[in-house]
Amino acid sequence: MKIAIVGVKKRIDEILASRGDSDPNIELVPYCYEHYTQAVSLVKSICDVEGILFTGKFPYQVVRKQLDSRLVLDYLEYDESCLIKVLFAFRSDPPQKVSIDTISRNTVKKVYNELGMSLKHIRTVQLDSQTDIDGITAFHLRNYRNIPRIRLFTCFYSVYEALRQREIPCELITHTCFSIKKGVNHILNKIYFRQSSSVQPAVGVIQIDGFDRLCTRFSDEFRLQRLLLRVYGKVLDFQDDVSSFVVSIGSGRYYFISTRFLVEKYTDNYRDFPLLFEIFSGFNLTVSVGVGYGTNPMNAFHHAKEALVLAQKTGNAVKILTAQGDVITPGSGADETYRTRWSDEKVGEISRRTGIGPRNIARITGFLEKNQRTDVTVYELSEALHITTRSGSRLMSKLVGAGLAQEIGMEQIRRGRPRKVFRIALG
């Protein structure tokens, strides 16, 4: 299997040298750029690979924001082993004051504690929408000028070079064979999951909305049947688009059988469901569509019937119910994806109280528990849930409205607008 590795040449050379011949079945194909602004155009040229692995989070974020790639994207994370590797050079005289980017404060503290090193002062910064490469360089410069005997550590080659050009001592954090193996395994899991999911059976139910009312509109049975035949013809065209088998069971209802891969291809990865517009524009009719994925056709059929019930609540809608219980609304974005079943009654109760989907409630709870905190910004919440900041703001507003969150102050940052800090109490 071929996986593209994208980054600056020196980084890629280090990674390939560190990886060695760890897995002859996985080939990392190098794609190098001189500056991260070239990453998007470079990724567009990549072909004949199963996925793209970036040397760090920053170029990965740049590409994700500007390009919708059909390939699996992931990045190598700088973990504890990377920090241990760079600190090993200071084992006889470890720095007690550090300025470090990318790696979290908690991770730095844990590594120092594990190595039995004394840490008196630590300044950390994370790359986000408020902080770019120049901002990280400025962060290290301020610390160097204002804090005596502080050591600078960076995961960015461009920051490292910028500081060295100013003759400021700085240590470059590099990947280890452990972090590389972890990153490669992570993208492999994502690739294998996509491949296995694509062959899942998909069953769909298409129902003309208000069919009984439609029948009463036609005093001439012949005209009604002609209309239904024309609609059926459009559904048969849809059958060709998804390479499926379609059958009409009467009363304006049609069943089709396909695969998840073909449904995702037809919907352009859930961006649209053209059949709705084609039937409305052609016949001034609306339809509700329920699609179910499953481990077998019968399981997918049951999911399709559940999805149809959800679609019929509004009409002229499509709902797709996955084997994991997630409901996807094509064309509505990631914030419209939620879980229909959840065993935790408490999560369900909070969901009903706030109007937030059970899946997002569970993910918020998991994020708070994992990080052992209750005070967060909208940006942090959005990052944890993998949604836009606007969607995160809506979720926070619902929590505040339900009395489960309150504003407690402003986050102090050196660059950009200060962000509100909220305290979430889900009980």
Summary of the structure (lengths in Angstrom):
residues: 427
radius of gyration: 26.6
end to end distance: 47.0
largest distance: 94.7
contacts: 1316
relative contact order: 0.07
helix: 48%
strand: 21%
